[in-house]
Amino acid sequence: MNQSELHKAFNNFKANDQLKRKLKIFLGIGCLGMLLLGGLILWVGFTAVQQVAQIGRDVNIKEQVENLTGGVRDIPAVVKVGCWEKVQSLMNIQVWLETPLSENITSLKDACFASDGK
């Protein structure tokens, strides 16, 4: 495209008032949308920072973090030694066909969750 064709296209654009009006509306809505989106991003960022700061100010959470080693004993053991082996053995479809569903689930629960009698 040479310079004379660009010049013709620019003159046609300048002469077409309806096209200029549509372009102005499009650019105005685009700028307004960008401002709203930027404001929304800033609002979400500030809200997230305030929420994290609020959690840090909570006294109960500070005590729980400081006493984490003492609280670990109260948490039930989710992963015991034989749990992973039991899960792998239950991945075989033949095990599910030969033994009842309740027996498989019970054996999986016994293998993976602590039953200290609490």
Steps between C-alpha positions, in 0.01 A plus 500: 500500500659826396468842651229625263268214595552574869428865433174409319392270785572770758299758300208256471514446876503876567198549273293222661346655812305187595819291509674762716204501740506120529876504559465762776226295672709183474810669643297665779342171607841331479661762726212481747527120505874518563446743790235275655717191456801675655289614794365149548853354498616755758196435721555123490869546583436727797224273630726196480779678686258614771362147537848352541589772752177429692589130522845589634352719773276223629630387840372145471690441177820639653465261793430207270809575291718538810367176650505306175733234630271433792192490278642247258446219748126577508460472122405146391763325294374522145781306339614186671766265372272255319261754352671551165545127448131442577394771254717346229358154565144635474573647157466149360142440383516133595521588870171694473332209320611230745436674834198704610509878471458557874794272580728685254403838639545383857845359428599824325373706796689280746819522298495878449335654805617464855267318733636596839161455663449875547 
